[in-house]
Amino acid sequence: MKDYFSKHRSSDEWLIKEHRWDKKLQPSRESQFALGNGFIGSRGIMEEVPFDARPGTYIAGLYDKTGAQVTELVNLPNPINLKIISGGERLGAGTMDILHHERALDMKHGLLTRHTIYRNSHKKRFDYQSLRFVSMRNKHIIAMQVCITPLDEAATFTVENLLDLSVTNVGFLTEGNKKHFRVEGVSQFDTGEYLAVKTLEKGMLIAYGKSMIIEKGHSSRFARHVTTQIKLRKNQTACITTIFSIFTSDNKDTKKIKPVVKGFLRKSANMGFERILKEHIASWDRLWQASDVRIKGAPHDERSLRFNMYHLLICGREGNGESSIGAKTLSGEGYRGHIFWDAEIFILPFFLYNRPNVAKNMLLYRYHRLNKAMQIAESRGYKGAMFPWESAATGEETTPAWAKNFDGSLIQIRTHEMEHHVTADVAYAVYQYYVATKDIRFMLKCGFEMIFETARFWASRAGYNPKIKKYEIKHVIGPDEFHEDVDNNAYTNSMVYFNLMAACGMYQKMKRLYPKEYRRLSKKIGLKKGEVGEWKRIIPRIALNLKRNGLIEQFDGYFRKRKVKLRNLKKHPIPPIPRSIKLKDVGKTQLVKQADVVMLLYLLPDKFDIKTKKKNFYYYLKRTVHKSSLSAAVHAAIAAEIGNIKMAYRYFDVAANMDLTLLYGNTDDGMHAASLGVTWQAAIHGFAGMKIFNETLSINPRLPEAWKEISFCLKWQGYNLKIAINHTKVNVQFYSKRKDFLKIKVYNILRKIEADKAYNFPRKRGG
């Protein structure tokens, strides 16, 4: 049988395959096989939408609250809804026997292909092949082609492709399923159909156009109606091509958007499927040229890492801050599509070094909601800006009051009350962006203001304790959410220290180098020299909980908590909570969800020596149960830095395959965005040793034994760098139209390199 899409399919190292139909695995497959382009996210459902499938079509930044505890990402009408019937029987999983089935996610080109052979109740076989994609070239297009062939006798097929309006958002707790839109208009035109819906809360308009083209032999025709018939001889093939366009508008007048959709769809249909596909593939080729990581000697690790990177690339969006990236990307409705600290700390770095305009868009998302953050701070009695724990469209606090715990029990959520480190995390990301890009225009327009307003918040949030002569930050929750309402959480206080240090440094830089812009900004926000002086007084007096023996106490009183032994860590790197500990009592123990201290060692690498890192890493390793999906990769990165490469690789392997192995059992709700991002960091920051030390790019690699070489490109301060690392040397070069120089550290030695020249730096013996 002819393979109609083999010419477009990449080689096996780029494919994630499903070799059989398994109904139980479909919800997670729909997340794993998701397609997207940063604007549209589409779950990888089967085209016939089998029973219990969970179609998902999402627009980045499009939220609605109707019928829900809090606002949530809207599940829009499903365009992938193809019904093919022959002899009264529907071709589909669960309705016919499946003799052969394979689906493949082509990560290189952002394609989802399928080949299924069906057999009906009369033992007649039908060959079904499909290819679909969400265009990376044009953000408004979804395209699909299906080829059907009767294998045993002539057949007549009834084909129906309706935009499915029955979809709902998944119900959480007692909410039930929710529909967040109403139909505004449906019509037909010469090349297709038109549908407009509006969200119920804010009246956001979403307009669809659809064209369906039937090709048989040398003939081609538009399907003028929703339902059409196709007659085929034995072994004759018909291809059904469907092109969808999706537009949004906050303009309430549906008449204005309709001609835009119709004109765009007509133009797209005239371009044809092959040309749209060709442009889409070319866009993906450019993305991977800038982003790919190649690992010689470890093809399995290379493919797993690419899987994580693929899912980052399909949710990255360039723009003016219309949206950021939620905790489950655009592949599902987990966490209601909300944006957490994950976005800045774990997701943004990948884009910072590969697609800095996406990183800037994520920071602009926060900047455009700075006023809301200031309102939140004021409502709590603080100054400056306090970012919400969970954010959606407006920047208001959107954390739900209740959620399910790991054991299924209901728990009250308090993170929005006390998990305040997100504010420092945003400031940290702004600073990292500036160092890596030197984008002074962004800093003058947005970045300096964000850092100053977050510093203001912390100056008002910290309280001076005259007994110990320290500034304390009480009543918080750190990333380890097992322990609530604690004082002087090490992660939070250390990030506050960083936030205030950055603010003081940026204040001096702006005042000295950009006096005009400084006067404008200081007038706008009322910033005075005395206020900066207060920040400077607080910095050296922040309680950081570093003990004389080199251990950092996670929070006041942590060392007095009940000690619990975790066993067989070498065999089980992700240990279960011991059966003797009830989940409601875990906060009384030293067990941690994820190690706050290990996290701060990772994020502030130049603040702690290697001895301190080793001591704290091994101490908290014995107490961490990794109930957070981002924990394993952070441990991989630190283990690599302290020289325990075997342990680092073990945790990297866990993280890289987390959503492929369904480790946490909730991949069906969407991909784990934080883990996607920090897995890339474990490879690049951990094994390749690429970090920022004192605003200088540093490369100090420690590769796993099986990795013969890792090579990648990255963007640094406007330059394109190409780096290849093996066990004995680092090869680096950068490109510029001018004869520029860069200073970078390689193997802890500062080097000056010239543009367009390749440099080989050997590792010293014993290094």
N, C-alpha and C positions, 0 to 999 in steps of 0.2 A: 504494500500500500504506500502510495506517495506521501512523504512528509512535507506538508505544504509550508511549514515555517522553519525548516531546518536552516535555510540560508540566513535567517536572522538570529538564530540561536547561538550563544557563545559556547566555548568549550567547557568541559565539566567542572573545572576549578572555579567557575563563576556561577554554578547552578546549585540551587537547593531543591531537592526533588522529593516528590511524594509518589511512591511506587504502587500504592493500592488505596482503594477507597476505604476509609475507616471513619464511620459516623462519629465515634467518640472523640476523634482527634480534630474534627472539622472546626470547632470554635477557635482552637489554637492555630490551626493552619490558616484561618482567615486573617489572623494577626500577622503570622510569619510571612504570608504571601501578599501583604498589603502593598499597594501602589500609591504613589503620590508625587507631588512636585513642590511642596511647601505651601501652596495655596489650597489644593484639594488633596484630601486623603481618602482612599477607597479600600475597604477591607477585601481580602482575597477570597470572596465567596465563589461558589460554582455558579455558572451563568444561569442554570435552571433554578437556582435558589431552593435547594432541598429543604424538606421539613426540618425545623429547628435551626436552620442557618440564621446567622445574625448579620444581615447586611448593614454596612455602615458607610455613609458618604458624608464627609465632614469638610467644612470650610474653616481654615485657620482664623481664630478670633471671633467666630460666630457662636454666641451663647444665648441662652434663654432660661428663664426661671419658672415659667408656668407649670404648676403642679409638682414642683420639686422643693426640697429643703432649701437649696441654694441654686444659683445659676449654673448651667452646665452646657457643655459642647452639644450643639444641635445635630441630631441624626436626620439628615435631609432625605427627600425622595430618592429611592434607589434606581439608578438607570440600568444597572446590570441585572436584567430580568427578562430572560429569553425563554419562551415556551415553544418547543417543537413537538408536534404530535403527528404520529403516523398510524393509520388503522385504529384510531381511537386510543392509542397508548402513547403516553408522554415519554420522550427521551429524557432520562434523568436518573441520578443516583437515588435508589429507593423505589423507583417505579419500573425499572427494567433490570435484568441481570447484567452485571458488568464482567466482561471477559478479559478486558485489559484496561488498565488505567494508569496514567502517569501525568503528573503536573510538575512544572519546573518554574521556579522563580529565577529569572536571568538577572542577576545583580549587576552585571556589567552594563546592560542596556535597559534596565527597568521594565522588563517584559514578564508577563505571566502566560505561559503556554501550556497546552493540555492536549492529550490524546487519549480518547476513551472509545472502546468498542462495546456497544450495547447489543443485547439479544432480547427480543420481545417474547411474548408468551407463545408465539408460533415458531419459535427457534430461528427467526430471521434476524440478521445482524446489520448493524448500522455503524459506520465509522464516523466519529465526531472529533474534529480538531479545532482548537481555538487559540487565538492570541489577542491579548489586550494590554493597554498601557494608559497611563495618565501622562499626557505630554509634558516633558521637561522643557521643550522649546516654547510651547504656547500654553500658558498656565490655565487656560479656560477649556481645554480639550480633553475628553476621554474618548478613546477609540477602541473598537473591538471588531474582530473578524472571526467568523465561525464557518467551517467547511464541513458539510455533511454528505455522506455517500452511502446509498443502500448497497450491501454487499452480496445479497442473495437473489433479489428480484426487484423489479421496478416498484417504485413507491411514490405516493403523494404525501407531501408534508404540509401541515398547516403551521405557519410561523407567526408568533405573536410577540411583540416587544413593547410592553407597557412600562411607562415610568411608574414605579411602585410607590403609591401613596400610603400604603398600610404600615410603613415602618414607624417604629417608636424608639424612644430612648429606653434603655434598660432601667427597670425600677430598682431603687435601693431601699432596703429595709421595708417599710410599709407603704412606700409611695405608689407602687404599681407602675406599669409601663406608661410612658408619657409621650404625647405628641406635641411638638413645639411649633407647629406651623399650620396654616390653613391655606386652602387653594384660593388664588386670586383670579386666575384665568387659564383657560385651556383653548387652544385653537389649532387649526391645520393650515399649512401654506404649501406652495408648490414643491418644495424640496424637503418637507418634513413636518414636525409637530412642535408646538410651543406650550410650555407650562410655566406658570408663575405661582409661587407660594410666598407667604409672609410669615415671619416669626410672630408668635402671639404676644409677647411682652413688649417689644420695641418696634415691631412693624418693619423689620429689615426684609427687603425684597430679594428673593432668589429666583432667577429666571433660567429655565432650561430650553435648549433647542435640541432636536433629534432628527437625524436623517438616517434612513435605512436603505441600503442599495443591495439588490439581488443580482449576482453574477452567475451565469450558467453558460458554459462554453464561451463563445465570443459575444454573447448578448449581455447587456447590463441595463437595469431599470431601477428607478426609485420605487420603493413600496409606498403607494399613495395612501394606504390605510393602515390602521394598527395591526390588522390581521391580513396575511397574504398566503397564497398557496404556491407550492413549487412541485412540479412533476419531474421525476428523475428516472432514467433507465437504470438497470443494474450497472453498478460501477461508475455511474455518472455522478459528478460532484457539483454541488452548488455552494457558493460562498456568500455569506450574509455579512455585510459590512455595516456597522452602526457607528456613527460619529455623534457625540454629544458635546454640547457647549454649555457652560455654566457661568453665569454672571451674578454679581450681587450689587445692591444699591441701597443706600439709606434714603433715597428719594421715594416718597410714597406714591408717586404717579407711575403706574405700570405702563402707561402709554409711551413713556420715554425710553424704557429699556427694551421694549419689544422689538423695534426696528434694529437696534444694535445686535440683539441675539439672532434675528433672522438674517441680517446681512453677514454677520460673522459665520453663521452656519452654512450659508450658501457658498461663501468664499472657501470654507474648509472642505465642503463636499466637492467643489470643483477642483481643489488641489489633489484630492484623492488620497486614499488610505496609505499607499506606498510612499508618497512624498511626505506626508505627515509623520509617518514612521521613520523615514530616513532622517528627517530633521531632529526628531526626538532622540534617535540613536547618536547622532552627531553631538547633541548637547550632553548626553551621558558620557561620551568619549572625552569631552573636554573636562567634565567634572572629575573623572577618574584620573585623567592625566595630571591633575593638580592634587588629588587626594589619595591615590592608591598607596598601599603599603605592601611591599613584596618581601616575602620571607623565604629565602632559599633553604631547602632541607626540611621544611615543615609545611607541606601543602595543606594539611588538615587545619593547622593554626592559621594559615593565610586565609583560607576560605571562611573560617569562623570569624576572624577579624573583619573581613570584608562584609560579612552578613551584618555585623554591628554597624559598620560604616554606611552600608547601603541604607539602613533604616534611619540613620541620622540625615543622610543626604535627601531623603524624600520628605523630610519635615522642615528642612532649612529654607527660610524665606528672606529674600532681600526686600527692603521696603522702608517705610518711615515709621516703624514701630507699631504697625497695626496689630501685630500679634507676636507672641513668643512661642516657646515649645513646651507643651504640657508633659506631665509625668508619664503619660502613656502615648506620646507622640500624637499622630493623627490616625492611629491604627485601631483604636478602641475607645471605650467610654470610661475606663478605669480612672478613678479620682476625678471623674466628671470633666476631664479635659483641663483641669486647673494647672496653673503655673506655680511651681514651688522654687525653693532655693536650688534644686537640681539644675534648673536652667542655667544659672550663672556659674555654679561651681563645677558641674560635671559635664554639661552639654556644650556650653559656650567655648571652652578651650579648643575642641575639635575644629569648630568653624573659625576661631581666631587665627589658627595657623594654616587653614585651608581655604576658607571663604570668609574673609574678615568683614565683608559687607553684611553677611548674615549675623555675625557676632554684633556688629553695630546696630542692626535692626532689633536684636534682643535687648540691647541696652536702651535704645530709643523707646522700646515698649515701656520700660521702667520710667524713663524720663518723662514721657507724656502722661504718666500717672503719678508724678511727683506731688502734685497738689493734693491728690487723694491720700498719699502717704503722710503728708503734713497734717491733713485733717484727722487721720487716725492717731497720730502722735498727740495732737491737741486734745482729742477726746479722751486720751488716757492720762492727760496731765503732763505731757512732755513737750519739749521743743523739737524743732527740726522735722525730719521725715522718718516715719516708721513704716516700712513696707509690710503688707499683709502676709500672713503665712501662706494662704492660698489666694491666688489672684486669677481674675478672668478678664472680662472685657473692660471694666471701668477702673480697676485698681483698688476697688473696695475689698474688704475682707470677705472671703467666700467660703470659709471653712465650715463644714456641716457640724451640727451639734452632736450627732451620734454616728457611730460606724461599727462595723463588725471587727472583733479581735481575731487573732490567729486561730482560736478554737471555736469561732463562730458566735461567741457571746457578744452581746451589745455592750459597748463602752462609750462613755461620754468623752468627747474630744476637747482637749484643753490646749492644744498646740497654738491656736491663735491667741490665747491669753498670755502664753509664756515663752514660746519658741521664737525669741526675738532675734536670734543670730542671723536671720535672713537679711536684715538691714545691713549688717556688716558684710555679708556675703555679696550683696549687690555692689557695695563700695569696692570690695576686693576685685570683682570682675571689671569694674571701670578702670581701676589702676592697671590691671593686667593688660587690658585692651590698649591703654595708652602706651605702656612700655613696649608692647609687641608691634604696634602700628605707627607710633609717633603721630597719630591723627590729632594734631593740635586744634583743628577746626571743630572737631567733635567736642574736645575738652573745653574750648572757650564757649561753645554754645550750650553744652549740656553737662559734660563730665565734671568740671570743677564744682559746679552747683550741686550735683548729686553727692559728691564726696563731702562738701562742706555741710550740707543739710543732714547727712547721716551722722557726721561727727557731732553736730549740734544735739542730735537725739541722744547719742551715747553720753555726752557731757551732762545732760539732764537726767539720764537714766541711772548713771553711776552715783552711788552715795558714799560719802566719806565716813570712815569708821575711825575716830580719834584714838581708840584703844590700841589698834594695830597699825595706825597711821597708813591705812590703805583705802583705796577706792574699791568698793564692792558692787557687784551686780547680783542682786538677790531675786529669788522667785522666778527662776527660768527653767526651761527644758532645753537640753542640748540635743544634738543629733541622736544620741542614745535616748530614745523615748520611753525606755523602761523606767527611768527615774524622773519623776515630775516634781516641780516646785522645789528645785535645789538652789543653793547659793554658790556663787563663784564657779560656775561650770568652766572647766579649763578651756574648752573649745571656744565658747562664747567670749570669755574674757580676753583670750589671745587674739581673736579676730577684732575685738573692740580696740585692743592695743594697736593692731595693724591699721585699722580705720582712722584712728586719731593721728598716728604717725604719718600716714599718707596725706591727711588733710593739712597738717602743719607743713609738710614738704611742698605740697601743691600750692599752698598759700604763698610761701616764699617765692616759688617759681613764677607764679602768675603775677605777683606784685612787681618782681624784678624785670621779667621779660615782656610782660604784656600789661603795662600800666593802664592803658586806656580801657582795655577790656576788664581789668581788675576794678577800676572805678565804677564802671557800668554795673558789674555784677554785685559789688559790695553795696552799691546804692539800692539795687533791686531787692536783695535779701537782707539788707541791714547788717552786714558783717562788719565787725569792728575789731581792732587790734587786741583789745582787752579780752575778747572772746577767744581768740586764738591763743592768747597767753594762758587762759584757763585750760585749754586742751593740753598745752605743754606741761602744765602742772600735774594734770591727771595721769599722763602717760607713764612716768616712772613709778607711780604709786598704785597701779592696777594690780589687784591680787591675782597672781598667776599660778599659785599652788605648786610651784617647783620645790620639792623637798631636798634636803641636804644629800640624801642618798641617790639623787638623780631621778627619782620617780616623780611623775606629775600626777597629783591626785585629781581624779576626774571632776570632783566637786567636793565642797566641804563635807566631811564625814563619810566619804566613800570608803575609805580604808577600814572604817568600823562596821561596814555592812557584813552580812553573813557570807562567809567564804564557801564557794561551791566548786567542786572539782569537775572539770570536763575531761572525759577520758578518750583515748584512742584518736587524738587529733591528727596523728600521722596517717591513719587509715581513713578517718572521716573529717576532712578539713572544715565541713559545715556541720557542726555537732548539733544534736537536738537538745532542747531544754530537758534536764534530767526529770524523770517521772516523779521524783519525790517533791518537785517544786511545782506548785500550782501557779498558773499564769497570773492570777490576781496577786500573788505574793512575790513575783519576780523582782519587784522594786525594792524588796527588803534584802536582796542579795547583791553580790558584786557582779552578777551576770549582766552583760550589756548587749543591747540589740546590735550596735555597731560601735566601734571604739572611737569615741570623741578624741581621745589623746592621739591615737594613730592618725586620725584625720588632720589634726593641726600640725603634726610632724610633717605630713605630706604637703600641706598647703603653704607652710612657712619653712621651707627647707634650709634657709640660711640663718635661721634663728636658733637652731639646736645642733650640737655636735653629734658625731656618729655614735659616740658612747651613750649619750642620752637617748638617741633614737633606738639603739639596740635594746637597752634596758627596758624602755617603755613598750616597745613592740612585743617582746616576749612576755612581759608581765600581763598585758591586756589580751594577748592572743589566747591565754588559758582561761579567759573570762568572757570571750566574745562568741555569741551564737549566730551571728550573721543573719539576723532576721530581716535585714535591709538588703535589697538587691544590689546596692552600690558597695557594700562592705568588702566583698571578696577582691574586687579589682584594686581598691585602695590598699588592701593588705599585700597584694601582688606588687604594687609599685614600691612600697616601703621595704618589703622583703628584698627586692632587687637592689635597692639603694644600700642596704646594710650587708649585702653580699650573700644572702641565703637564696641562691638562684633556684634550687630545687623547690623550695617552698613557694617562691614567687611564681614559678611556672605552674605549680599545682593550683594556686588561687587564680592565676590568669586563665587556666583551662576551665575552671568553674565559671568564671565571669563571661568568657567569650562564648560559651555554649549554653548559657543560662536559659535563654528563650528557645533554643533548639531542643534542649532536654526537658523543658517545662519544669525546671527545678522548683520554682515557687508555686506552681499549680494555678497561676492566674494570668498566664500569657493570653488566654482567650479574651481578657479585658483590654489587651493592647500590649505593645512592647514596653519593656522597662527602660525608659529613656535615659535615666541616670546611669544605669549599668552600661548602656550602649556607649555613652560618652567616656566614662571612666575606664572602660575596657581599652579604648584607643589610648587613653592616657597611660594605662599600665604598660602598653607596648612601647609608646614613644617616650614618655617621661620616665618610666621604670626601666625597661630593658635597654632602650636606646640611650637612656640617661640624658635626654634633652630637657633642660629646665632653665628658668630664669634665676640667676643669682645676682643680687645687687644690680638689677637692671641690665645685666649682661647675659647673652645667650651662652649656655654651657652645655657641653656634651661629654658625658662620662659613662660610657656604656657598660652593661653587664648582661651579655646575651645568654639565654638557655643553651645548653650543650648541643641540642639538636639543630638549633638555628645557625646555619652556616653564614648567613648574611641577612641583614634587614636594610632595605633601601626605601626612601620616601622623599617627597618634596614638602617644603613648607614655606610659608610667607613670613618674613621678618622685617619689620620696619620699612615696608614698601619694596623689598627685594624678594626674588624667588631663589630659594636655596635648594640644592640637590645634595642629599646626604646618603652615603652607603657605609655600613658598619659591619665589620666581621670581628672575629675574636682577637685579631692582632693589630687592626688599624681602623682609622676613621678617614673616609674620603669625603671632602666637602668642597663645593663651589657655589658661587652665586652669580647672578646675571644682572648686568646694568648697561644702559646705553652710554653711560659716562664711565670714566676710570675711577670708580669709587673704591673705598676700602671699608672693611668691616672688622670690628674687634670681637672675637668670640673666644670662649675658653674651651679647650679640648684636653681631656685628661688633666684637668685642673691647672693648665698652663694657658695664660692669655696669649692669643695669636692674632696677628694682623694679616688679613687675607685680602687679595685684590680681586676685583670683578673679573669674571670670565676666565679665571685660571683654576685648574683642579689642584687640590692640595691633598696629600696623603700624610696623615699624622700617625706614626706607629705607637702602640702601647708600650710603655716601659716594662721591662721584665719585673714580675712581681706586682705590677700595677693592676 
